[in-house]
Amino acid sequence: MSFLNGSRLTPASFILNGIPGLEEVHLWISFPLCAMYGIAITGNSGLMYLVYSDEALHRPMYIFLALLSFTDMLMCTSTLPNTLCVLWFDLKEIDFKACLAQMFFVHTFTGMESGVLMLMALDRYVAICYPLRYATILTNPVIAKAGLLTFLRGVMLVIPFVFLTKRLPFCRGNVIPHTYCDHMSVAKISCGNVKVNAVYGLMVALLIGGFDILCITVSYTMILRAVVSLSSAEARQKAFSTCTAHICAIIITYVPAFFTFFTHRFGGHSIPPHIHIIMANLYLLMPPTMNPIVYGVKTKQIRERVSKILLKEKDSSSHNI
């Protein structure tokens, strides 16, 4: 441990203790996490390649989907390799600065995930409520600016987490009961006053999650009104079908996120620590794992493109035989 300003203690490194109470089954827990990570990387890489390579998918809906896939890959990669090192090889030590960097990336990419889901809801709103102006409203420059602003919003709001954590004294030790460096998990092991950290964390959650959910709710309220006013049942079904994959993605993302956020702050001792940590890992892994599957199953255009690729591969392999 090294002294800072003569009075405050800053550890050279932290010890990530994994999942307290389940140390004996760390290896077994790591297998499903590793499998989910493999599916997430493969599925999201495939979706990004599909959107990039097929000109028919160079439309706002699929560009936002590619952005979501890119964000998903970065989000789970910011923690999973480190988590697997802790669970598999007992490599628990992480440098203090590396811990702060991981904290920054985790919260930036989770904030960006929420922002992209909000942009996708606005995309569906424009597509259904203003179909004739869809291409002129959501141009490529508009999409690029929206994506950049979403990223910058996350960066600007998350940077204070790093400085608020860096100022804390860690005189009670450096062992974090977690598999990765989460803002409140690190702050809670400090012997200093973490009230500012907790209040600012809540404020960021409201500014990002609260704002995005409000926009999503308003968008879908307007979509519902527009769809209900359609005369044909077939037209209503077709309009709703373009939203089902996105609604599933919202549920997959926000349910574990809210569970993790609220139990971390208000759950107290009523929920065992290992449940907190397992849910915190699933909260970063579930969306990247499930989103490619959901969009692959629910989106007709993606299903058709995947089927064409598989048929081409089958034909080429049969010709080679």
N, C-alpha and C positions, 0 to 999 in steps of 0.2 A: 504493500500500500504506500502511496506517496502523498505528502501534504500539499494542499493548495492554499495559498494566502495565509499560511501559518496556522490555520485553525480548522479548515475543512478537509475532510478525507475524500480522496478520489481513488478508487481501486485501479490498478494497472489493467485488470481484467475481471470479468464476471465468470461465475460457474453456473451454467444452465443445468439444473438438476433433473430435467426430464419431467416425468409424470409422477409426483410424490404418491407413495402408497402402492404403485404398480411397477416398481423397479424390476421385479422378477419376471414380468411379462413384457418388458420393453421390446424384446426381439419380436414377439408375436404381434404386438401392436404395430410395429414398423412395417410388416408385410402388406396389410391393406392400405396403409398410407402410401407406401412405395407404388403399389398397383394403381392407386388413384392418380398419383403424380404421373406415372407412365401414360395412363389414358388421357390425362389433361394435356400433356405435351404433344402426344400423337394427334389427338382430336383437334386441338386448336391450331397446330401447325398445318394439318390437312385442310381445315376450314380457310385459313389464311391463303394457302396455296390455291385452293379452289377459286376464291374470290379474285385473286391476282391473275390467274391464268385464263379465266373464262370471261370474255368481254360482255356476255349477257348478264353477268353479275356485277358489272361496274355501275351499280345504281346505289343511291343513298342508303337504302335499307341494308344492303350487303356490305357496303363500306363501313357502316357503323358496326355491323356484326364482326368484320375483320378487326376493327379497333377494339371491340370487346374481347376477342380471342387473344389479341396481342397483350392487352391489359391482364387478362386471366393468367397467361403464361408468366408474365413478370411477377404477378402477385404471389403465385404459389412457389416460384423459383426463389423469391426473396427469403423464404423460410425453410422449405422442405429439404434441400441438401444438408443444411445445418442441423435440422431436426433428426434426419436419418443418421448423421454422424454421432449425435448424442445417443440415440437409441441403439444403434448397431455396434459402434466402436467405443462407446463411453468417452468420446472426445467432447468434454463438457466445457472446456475453457474457451472464452471468447474475449478478445481484446476490447477494452472500454470504448475506443473509437469505432471499432467494428460493430459493437452492440448499438451504439447511437446511430450508425449508418443503417443497420438493419431496421431499427425502429422507424427511421425516416422513410425508407422504401416501403415497408409494410403498410404504414398509414397513408402514404401518398398513393399507392396503387389501389388500396381499398377505397379511398376517396374517389379515385378516377373510375373505378368499377361502377360506383354509384352514379357518378356523373354521366358515364356512357349509357347506362340504363335509362337515365332521364332523357338524354338526347334521342335514344331509340323510341321512347314514348312520344316525344315531340314529332319525330319522323312519321310515326303511325298516325298521329293527329293530322298532320298536313296531308298525308296520302289519302286519308279517308274523308276529311272535311273539305279539302281543297284539291281534289284530284287533278283538275285541269291546270293548276298552277304549281303542281308538285315539283316538276323539273326546273322551273324558273326560280322557285323559292330556295330549294335545297341544291344549290350548285356546288361544284367541287371546292371553290374558295370558301364558301360558307361552311361546309363540312370541316375543312381544314382549320378554319378559325375557331369553330365550336370545339373541336378536339383539343386544340392548343390551349384555349381558355380553361377547359376542364382540367387539363394537366397542371396549368399554372395556378389555378385555384387550390388544388391539392397541395402543391409545393409551398405556396405562400402560407397556407393555414397550418401545415405540418412542421415547417422549420422551427417555430417556437417550441415544439415538443423537445427538440434536441437541446436548446439552450436552457429550458426549464429543468430538464433532467440533469444537465451538466453542472448546474449550480448546486445540486443537492449534496449534502454530506452523507457518506456511506460508512458510518462508524460502527454499525452493527454487523458488518460482514458483507460479503459480495456474492452470496449464493441466491440465485433467482429460481424459485420453484416453477419453472416453465421450460418449454422446449425451444423458445425463441425470445428475442428481446421485444416485448410489447411495452408501450409507454407506461401504463399503470402498474404492470408487473414489476418493472424496474423501479418506479417511483415508490412503491409500497415497501421495498426493503431498505429505504433510506431512513435515517434517524432524524431527518429534518421535517419541516412543515410542508406537506404535499397538497395542501388545500388549493393552492393556485393551480397546480397540475391537474387536480380533479375538476376544478371549475372550468379551466380552459379546455380540457378534454370534452366536457359536456357541451361547451359552447361550439366547439368544432363539429361535434356530432350533430348538433342542431343546424349549424350553417351548411353542412354538407348533406347529411342524411335527411334532416328535416325539410330542407329546401327542395331536395330532389324528389322526396316522396310527395310533397305538396304539388310539384309540377307534374309528376306522374299521375296523381289523383285527378287534378284538373284536366289533364289531357284525356284520360280515359272517361271522365264524365262527359266531356264534349264529344268524344268518339261514340259513346253509348247513345247520346241524344241523336247524333247523325245517323247511326245504324238503325235505331228504332224507327226513324222517320222514313226509311227506305220502304218502297211499296212491295217489292218482291222478297219472299222468304229466302230464295236462292241468293239474292244479292246481299241480304243480311248475313247469311251463313258464310258467304265468301269474304265479306268484310271482317267478320269476327275471326275467321280462320287465319288471317294475316297477323292477328294479335296474340294468338294462343301461345306460341313459342316464347314471345316476349314476356307474357304474364307468368309463365312457368319460370323463366329466368329471374324475374323479380322475386317470386316466392323463394326460390332456391338461394338467392343472395341475401335477402333481408331477414328471413326467419332466423337462421343461425347467427347472423350479425346482431340482431336485437337481443337474442338470448345471451350472447357473449357480453354485449355492452351493459345490459341492465343487471345481470347477475354479478358482473365484476364490480359494479358500483353499489348496488342495493341488495344483492343476494346474501351478504354477510356470511355466516357460517352454516346457513341452512342447506347449501349445496356443497357436496364434497369437492375439494380442490381438483381431484383428478377429472371430475366431470367438466369443470371450468376449462381445463387445459385441453381435454379431448375435443370439446366443442370449439375452442379457439383454433385448433388445427383444422377441424372440419369446416369452419367458417371461411378459411382461406383455400380449402381444397374442393369443397362441394361445387361452387359455381364453375371453376375451371374444368372439373371432371364432367359435370352434368350438362353444361351449356352446349357443347358440340353435339352431344347425344340428342338433346331436346330439339335443337335446330335441325339436325339431320333427319329426325323422325317427323317433325311437324311442318317443315318447310318443303313444299313440293319441288321447287326449282333445285334445291340442294340435293334432294333425293334423286331427282332425275340425272343431275350431273354425276353424282357418285355411281349410279347404276351404269351410265355410259362408260365411265372410266373402268369399272369392273368388267363390263362386257368386252371392252377393247383389250384388256389384259388377258381375259379368257380366250378371246379369238387369237391373239398373238401367241399365247402359249400352246394352243391347239395346232396352229400352223407350224410352230417349231417342232412339235411332236411328229 
